[in-house]
Amino acid sequence: MPRLGSKNKEKLEETTTPVKDKVDFYREFSKVKNTVKATDIWIGLLEKFRDEQLYIGKIQEVESEQDLIEQLCSFFANMKKKDGADYSVNSIRASLAAVNRVLQEKSRIKNIDLYNDSRFKAIKEVVDGKIRFLSKNGKGETKGADSLEANEITQILNHRLLDGTTPERLLRRVFFINAIYLGLRGGEHALLNGTDFVKCDDGGYNVFIYCSKNNQRGLTENRGKADKLVLANHPEVTSFLDKYLSSRPYGADPDFYLQEVEEEFALKTGIWYKPKHVGFRRLNSFLNEICKITGINFSGRKITNHSGRRALIQNCEKMGVPKEEIKLLSRHRSDAGLLSYTLPPDDKKDEIIGKFMDKIHGKPTLDKVKVPDILNGQVSYNEQVIGKENNNIKTAKEVFYENQQNSLKKLLDLTDINQQLEISMNIDQFKELFNCGLISKLKGKVNLS
């Protein structure tokens, strides 16, 4: 091969250096910032542990496979939080993934794979054993956010504290709309800008998500390609968004959620929001606060901003929406990513057995329910009934009222369906329902015969 002269050599260096720089640039650009940050944290903890054990150099500089196995087994077996508590199962898995990434990229030992390489089986056994031990002792995976049921969503939307008549109520309303119908991840609320909501010709909105878990974009003026979500035109949705977006003051922060002006001043002046955005700490607990003030049951449940996303996915699943279509809404790229959001096995079993019962017995419908069936008309007003538990004497009329309350309770709880409920009764039955206070709660149509 002919040798290059000094001039040609300089020219070659000039052309190849920018090419190499571009390769390095795009390799770095491909990395997800959150993953890089998490990796740095775990490697920092590993190196701190190694320093305490008087190991020499960095983990990637270890040349002996046996030394690497010994050091990592010791680290994973003894890793604890600052307060001495155990890490969660998810954290242990994340730490193993972080160490594996660094070793694959930088280790002097070639072709490392802590997951599948039989040379490092001992490390995998230690991690697996610790995960099993923690899970058995009630320190398994951290409980994720719980979903909201359809009737709870209706309860929240119908509550006066989300009716949009004041700045604070309107802010709650649009937040809840975004949480439920956009299926945003918990942290994505803080990334929304006012300009991300684009009005469509049909009256709905296109909503552009420029930075999310699956779409890591830079926070520059040119924010790159975005995930596009859709909010269909519906009076209970778009009217509130229209009102909120039109209330943004000139020169406001780009953030979507703005701080409210004091209510009395807002109603007098028409100025509803300040130019400053809502702080991250307050925003991070917004859905939890909304559920509290609207009377949602929190017993045994974890409600976070992420609950809205889980509610969208699980309620779509209950409606029979195909998995591929749910992924379009949730922006999951894989079935595995969607799996953690789907209904628990017990809910699946309940749904399947319910469908089977409907197949055998026929699906019950409210239009088949008649008040005479509900009121237990076999009880005579002239009878006296002895209570079995405490031998107290109850009149038949008292039993009648109790049976009415218990029998109609489920019907009256279904606020979505009551508006279509149509029942028939005679004048006497109507009077009895009126006297026990049930007529005022019934939203359906009553036919008197």
Wavefront OBJ file of the C-alpha trace (Angstrom):
o trace
v 0.000 0.000 0.000
v 1.496 3.386 -0.990
v 2.414 5.769 1.771
v 0.632 9.094 2.064
v 2.577 12.294 1.798
v 2.354 14.865 4.580
v -0.137 17.045 2.657
v -2.423 14.107 1.825
v -2.155 12.923 5.415
v -3.291 16.291 6.734
v -6.161 16.343 4.233
v -7.285 12.872 5.296
v -7.290 13.903 8.978
v -9.373 16.973 8.130
v -12.052 14.871 6.409
v -12.154 11.928 8.830
v -12.260 13.914 12.092
v -15.663 15.539 11.403
v -17.026 12.154 10.316
v -15.967 10.573 13.618
v -17.378 13.543 15.546
v -20.749 13.015 13.884
v -20.738 9.330 14.772
v -20.002 10.138 18.416
v -22.610 12.894 18.399
v -25.422 10.661 17.151
v -24.458 7.864 19.511
v -24.750 10.262 22.420
v -27.968 11.736 21.048
v -29.562 8.283 20.923
v -29.234 7.898 24.687
v -32.302 8.537 26.846
v -31.506 11.211 29.443
v -33.434 9.550 32.258
v -31.668 6.236 31.620
v -28.253 7.931 31.637
v -29.091 9.742 34.875
v -30.312 6.551 36.591
v -27.216 4.673 35.429
v -24.912 7.349 36.851
v -26.691 7.179 40.214
v -26.411 3.387 40.533
v -22.782 3.303 39.392
v -22.014 6.052 41.910
v -23.497 3.907 44.705
v -21.539 0.887 43.492
v -18.252 2.823 43.476
v -18.978 4.187 46.948
v -19.465 0.610 48.185
v -16.230 -0.486 46.469
v -14.317 2.384 48.091
v -15.590 1.307 51.513
v -14.390 -2.240 50.791
v -10.995 -0.882 49.673
v -11.264 -2.170 46.111
v -8.859 -0.519 43.673
v -9.855 1.393 40.514
v -13.246 1.563 38.799
v -15.577 -1.370 38.213
v -14.948 -1.294 34.441
v -11.181 -1.574 35.082
v -11.484 -4.970 36.803
v -9.744 -7.497 34.535
v -10.418 -10.744 36.413
v -13.825 -12.357 35.919
v -13.622 -13.920 39.398
v -12.851 -10.556 41.038
v -15.768 -8.940 39.193
v -18.135 -11.702 40.307
v -16.985 -11.410 43.924
v -17.369 -7.612 44.020
v -20.794 -7.503 42.370
v -22.185 -10.381 44.438
v -21.086 -8.549 47.568
v -22.621 -5.259 46.370
v -26.041 -6.681 45.462
v -26.213 -8.773 48.658
v -25.446 -5.800 50.917
v -26.989 -2.808 49.115
v -29.145 -0.665 51.426
v -30.616 2.829 51.469
v -29.010 5.578 53.570
v -31.453 4.892 56.407
v -30.605 1.188 56.375
v -33.858 0.108 54.724
v -33.932 -2.361 51.845
v -34.355 -1.153 48.303
v -37.531 -2.138 46.481
v -37.533 -5.026 44.032
v -37.824 -2.566 41.156
v -34.751 -0.674 42.379
v -32.669 -3.843 42.574
v -33.623 -4.740 39.030
v -32.791 -1.220 37.890
v -29.380 -1.363 39.559
v -28.519 -4.652 37.826
v -29.551 -3.191 34.476
v -27.411 -0.093 35.083
v -24.303 -2.110 36.006
v -24.809 -4.361 32.987
v -25.031 -1.350 30.638
v -21.779 0.162 31.891
v -19.878 -3.118 31.785
v -21.058 -3.930 28.270
v -19.851 -0.532 27.075
v -16.660 0.005 29.084
v -15.426 -3.171 30.799
v -11.986 -4.602 30.003
v -13.622 -8.024 30.139
v -15.087 -8.676 26.712
v -18.648 -9.720 25.810
v -20.224 -9.293 29.240
v -23.916 -10.069 29.720
v -24.915 -10.392 33.375
v -28.346 -11.715 32.387
v -27.461 -14.516 29.985
v -23.728 -15.248 30.327
v -23.079 -18.482 32.249
v -19.731 -17.052 33.435
v -21.647 -14.646 35.709
v -24.369 -17.035 36.873
v -23.471 -16.413 40.525
v -24.345 -12.696 40.234
v -27.733 -13.476 38.754
v -28.414 -16.029 41.502
v -27.645 -13.485 44.250
v -29.933 -10.857 42.688
v -32.703 -13.397 42.058
v -32.443 -14.716 45.620
v -32.635 -11.219 47.112
v -35.695 -10.369 45.022
v -37.428 -13.578 46.138
v -36.519 -12.924 49.785
v -37.854 -9.339 49.709
v -41.044 -10.393 47.933
v -41.681 -13.170 50.457
v -41.259 -10.720 53.342
v -43.686 -8.150 51.969
v -41.071 -5.857 50.454
v -41.739 -6.660 46.845
v -42.573 -4.318 44.010
v -43.814 -0.882 44.970
v -47.559 -0.612 44.529
v -48.391 1.355 41.430
v -51.195 3.854 41.048
v -54.746 2.494 41.178
v -57.339 3.140 38.514
v -60.633 5.044 38.762
v -63.890 3.314 37.897
v -66.301 4.796 35.356
v -68.853 5.704 38.031
v -66.115 7.480 40.033
v -65.115 9.481 36.961
v -68.765 10.482 36.538
v -68.970 11.426 40.228
v -65.944 13.702 39.907
v -67.108 15.368 36.687
v -70.557 16.011 38.161
v -69.172 17.568 41.350
v -69.711 21.299 41.853
v -66.015 21.811 42.701
v -65.203 20.977 39.080
v -68.037 22.921 37.438
v -65.713 25.558 35.964
v -67.477 28.562 37.519
v -64.351 29.888 39.265
v -60.654 29.906 38.268
v -59.808 27.096 40.691
v -62.755 24.921 39.621
v -61.934 25.419 35.946
v -58.279 24.533 36.535
v -59.333 21.316 38.272
v -61.692 20.505 35.424
v -59.162 20.844 32.620
v -56.559 18.933 34.629
v -58.995 16.053 35.116
v -59.918 16.107 31.416
v -56.252 15.840 30.484
v -55.622 13.089 33.030
v -58.551 10.902 31.965
v -58.987 11.485 28.234
v -55.352 12.014 27.222
v -54.044 9.266 29.504
v -50.991 11.319 30.422
v -48.177 9.821 32.446
v -47.891 11.421 35.869
v -44.974 13.704 35.010
v -46.257 14.705 31.575
v -48.656 17.277 33.016
v -45.676 19.455 33.938
v -44.369 19.239 30.351
v -47.552 20.526 28.685
v -47.515 23.962 27.066
v -50.509 26.090 26.191
v -49.523 25.990 22.498
v -49.615 22.174 22.532
v -53.443 22.374 22.276
v -54.443 23.109 18.684
v -58.104 23.703 17.823
v -59.478 21.556 14.988
v -62.060 22.513 12.373
v -64.576 20.107 13.947
v -64.276 21.864 17.323
v -62.083 19.272 19.007
v -58.384 19.533 19.842
v -55.151 17.992 18.666
v -52.750 17.792 21.591
v -49.030 17.437 20.934
v -46.762 15.733 23.470
v -43.178 16.732 22.767
v -41.423 15.047 25.657
v -42.504 11.760 27.165
v -41.112 8.395 28.239
v -41.214 6.991 24.719
v -40.464 10.258 22.934
v -37.475 11.969 24.534
v -37.171 15.375 22.847
v -35.016 18.331 23.703
v -36.574 21.323 25.426
v -35.400 23.724 22.739
v -37.427 26.192 20.704
v -37.664 23.619 17.912
v -39.126 20.760 19.948
v -38.963 18.179 17.163
v -41.518 15.533 16.285
v -44.311 14.950 18.785
v -46.873 12.342 19.724
v -50.272 13.630 18.621
v -53.268 12.942 20.848
v -56.879 13.793 20.086
v -59.699 15.237 22.176
v -62.970 14.819 20.303
v -65.478 17.666 20.226
v -67.821 17.142 23.176
v -69.610 19.914 25.098
v -68.519 18.472 28.459
v -64.880 18.576 27.359
v -64.086 21.156 24.714
v -66.202 23.948 26.219
v -64.050 23.896 29.371
v -60.813 23.830 27.389
v -62.031 26.719 25.233
v -62.819 28.740 28.334
v -59.513 27.951 30.025
v -57.297 28.650 27.011
v -59.111 31.917 26.287
v -58.425 33.011 29.891
v -54.628 32.799 29.576
v -53.121 36.278 30.119
v -50.787 37.922 27.631
v -47.126 37.173 28.342
v -47.882 34.116 30.489
v -45.386 31.308 31.027
v -45.605 28.752 28.213
v -46.718 26.063 30.684
v -50.306 24.869 30.259
v -51.300 25.063 33.935
v -51.287 28.608 35.325
v -51.828 29.871 38.872
v -55.338 31.079 39.690
v -56.231 34.647 40.625
v -58.165 35.101 43.889
v -61.811 34.240 43.204
v -63.506 37.520 44.162
v -61.037 39.588 42.134
v -61.333 37.217 39.167
v -65.116 37.397 39.048
v -65.031 41.211 39.230
v -62.291 41.841 36.677
v -62.532 38.856 34.348
v -58.820 38.152 34.908
v -58.731 34.539 36.007
v -55.092 33.476 35.880
v -51.648 34.803 36.704
v -48.784 34.681 34.190
v -46.913 32.238 36.443
v -47.298 28.478 36.092
v -48.446 26.055 38.801
v -45.486 24.641 40.763
v -44.406 21.036 40.209
v -45.048 19.971 43.813
v -48.656 21.149 43.749
v -49.228 19.796 40.253
v -47.816 16.415 41.217
v -50.628 15.807 43.761
v -53.460 17.415 41.790
v -55.469 14.296 40.950
v -55.157 12.998 44.494
v -56.560 16.299 45.815
v -59.409 16.278 43.261
v -60.434 12.771 44.331
v -60.373 13.763 48.005
v -62.588 16.822 47.655
v -65.093 14.957 45.469
v -65.562 12.116 47.957
v -63.782 9.246 46.206
v -63.099 6.250 48.456
v -59.345 5.963 49.146
v -59.469 2.815 51.281
v -56.571 0.549 50.325
v -55.855 2.585 47.186
v -53.017 4.692 45.847
v -54.310 7.626 43.789
v -51.739 9.673 41.877
v -51.708 11.655 38.628
v -50.870 8.347 36.931
v -54.271 6.977 38.023
v -55.870 8.893 35.161
v -53.751 7.030 32.625
v -54.574 3.688 34.220
v -58.280 4.618 34.238
v -58.254 5.334 30.492
v -56.622 1.995 29.675
v -58.638 -0.209 32.028
v -62.006 1.349 31.212
v -61.297 0.979 27.491
v -60.451 -2.657 28.164
v -63.754 -3.144 29.997
v -65.560 -1.611 27.004
v -64.002 -4.259 24.764
v -61.661 -1.920 22.874
v -59.004 -4.056 21.097
v -55.501 -4.007 22.522
v -53.964 -2.472 19.399
v -56.418 0.447 19.557
v -55.727 0.997 23.273
v -52.024 1.237 22.428
v -52.826 4.084 20.036
v -54.339 6.025 22.942
v -51.761 5.072 25.551
v -48.771 5.472 23.198
v -47.337 2.127 24.256
v -44.958 0.691 21.674
v -45.206 -2.897 22.860
v -47.679 -5.352 24.383
v -45.293 -5.821 27.308
v -45.486 -2.118 28.165
v -49.287 -2.212 28.117
v -49.477 -5.367 30.224
v -48.794 -3.652 33.560
v -51.830 -1.383 33.028
v -54.402 -4.031 32.125
v -57.021 -5.385 34.507
v -55.894 -7.645 37.371
v -56.662 -11.389 36.999
v -59.530 -11.254 39.546
v -61.282 -8.537 37.543
v -60.814 -10.622 34.403
v -62.334 -13.657 36.122
v -65.295 -11.591 37.327
v -65.857 -10.219 33.832
v -65.665 -13.677 32.210
v -68.005 -15.385 34.687
v -70.416 -12.432 34.410
v -70.571 -12.840 30.630
v -71.086 -16.587 31.069
v -73.991 -15.982 33.470
v -75.526 -13.518 31.018
v -75.234 -16.177 28.319
v -77.061 -18.740 30.460
v -79.653 -16.561 32.184
v -79.954 -13.640 29.798
v -78.588 -10.162 30.449
v -80.639 -8.271 33.088
v -81.929 -4.892 31.950
v -83.410 -2.083 34.010
v -86.457 -1.751 31.777
v -87.558 -5.184 33.027
v -87.555 -3.946 36.610
v -90.992 -2.871 37.821
v -91.727 -1.173 41.120
v -94.262 -3.836 42.219
v -91.430 -6.401 42.044
v -89.135 -4.131 44.056
v -91.616 -3.250 46.757
v -92.214 -6.812 47.965
v -95.989 -6.468 47.755
v -96.633 -9.746 49.547
v -96.170 -8.019 52.887
v -99.497 -6.939 54.367
v -99.726 -3.612 56.183
v -101.818 -5.224 58.896
v -99.144 -7.800 59.801
v -96.558 -7.432 62.520
v -93.098 -8.892 61.965
v -90.785 -9.974 64.772
v -87.109 -9.073 64.294
v -85.002 -12.225 64.383
v -81.892 -10.697 65.905
v -83.226 -8.726 68.868
v -86.927 -9.728 69.055
v -87.938 -6.102 68.522
v -91.417 -5.701 67.093
v -91.472 -4.021 63.664
v -94.567 -2.979 61.852
v -95.034 -4.223 58.327
v -94.800 -0.597 57.147
v -91.325 -0.254 58.708
v -90.213 -3.459 57.001
v -91.714 -2.146 53.761
v -89.666 1.055 53.943
v -86.475 -0.868 54.757
v -87.030 -3.208 51.822
v -87.649 -0.237 49.542
v -84.421 1.470 50.592
v -82.335 -1.688 50.211
v -83.893 -2.837 46.941
v -83.663 0.511 45.176
v -80.243 1.491 46.479
v -78.325 -0.120 43.642
v -80.619 1.383 41.043
v -80.288 4.862 42.489
v -76.495 4.575 42.695
v -76.267 4.132 38.920
v -76.489 7.833 38.085
v -75.473 7.272 34.471
v -78.328 4.809 33.918
v -81.047 6.420 36.042
v -81.555 9.082 33.408
v -82.828 6.342 31.070
v -84.704 4.392 33.792
v -88.456 4.104 33.183
v -90.715 2.480 35.752
v -94.447 2.056 36.231
v -96.424 2.325 39.475
v -99.867 3.179 40.803
v -100.790 6.233 42.894
v -100.476 4.459 46.242
v -96.996 3.186 45.407
v -95.949 6.673 44.259
v -97.146 8.141 47.600
v -95.169 5.572 49.589
v -91.986 6.311 47.617
v -92.569 10.038 48.091
v -93.060 9.637 51.850
v -89.796 7.704 52.281
v -87.830 10.281 50.259
v -86.915 8.167 47.245
v -88.794 10.014 44.503
v -86.508 13.053 44.793
v -83.480 10.836 44.132
v -84.946 9.075 41.110
v -83.840 10.720 37.855
v -85.721 8.463 35.447
v -89.258 8.584 34.037
v -92.220 7.458 36.188
v -95.446 6.240 34.574
v -98.509 6.380 36.854
v -101.231 3.816 36.213
l 1 2 3 4 5 6 7 8 9 10 11 12 13 14 15 16 17 18 19 20 21 22 23 24 25 26 27 28 29 30 31 32 33 34 35 36 37 38 39 40 41 42 43 44 45 46 47 48 49 50 51 52 53 54 55 56 57 58 59 60 61 62 63 64 65 66 67 68 69 70 71 72 73 74 75 76 77 78 79 80 81 82 83 84 85 86 87 88 89 90 91 92 93 94 95 96 97 98 99 100 101 102 103 104 105 106 107 108 109 110 111 112 113 114 115 116 117 118 119 120 121 122 123 124 125 126 127 128 129 130 131 132 133 134 135 136 137 138 139 140 141 142 143 144 145 146 147 148 149 150 151 152 153 154 155 156 157 158 159 160 161 162 163 164 165 166 167 168 169 170 171 172 173 174 175 176 177 178 179 180 181 182 183 184 185 186 187 188 189 190 191 192 193 194 195 196 197 198 199 200 201 202 203 204 205 206 207 208 209 210 211 212 213 214 215 216 217 218 219 220 221 222 223 224 225 226 227 228 229 230 231 232 233 234 235 236 237 238 239 240 241 242 243 244 245 246 247 248 249 250 251 252 253 254 255 256 257 258 259 260 261 262 263 264 265 266 267 268 269 270 271 272 273 274 275 276 277 278 279 280 281 282 283 284 285 286 287 288 289 290 291 292 293 294 295 296 297 298 299 300 301 302 303 304 305 306 307 308 309 310 311 312 313 314 315 316 317 318 319 320 321 322 323 324 325 326 327 328 329 330 331 332 333 334 335 336 337 338 339 340 341 342 343 344 345 346 347 348 349 350 351 352 353 354 355 356 357 358 359 360 361 362 363 364 365 366 367 368 369 370 371 372 373 374 375 376 377 378 379 380 381 382 383 384 385 386 387 388 389 390 391 392 393 394 395 396 397 398 399 400 401 402 403 404 405 406 407 408 409 410 411 412 413 414 415 416 417 418 419 420 421 422 423 424 425 426 427 428 429 430 431 432 433 434 435 436 437 438 439 440 441 442 443 444 445 446 447 448 449
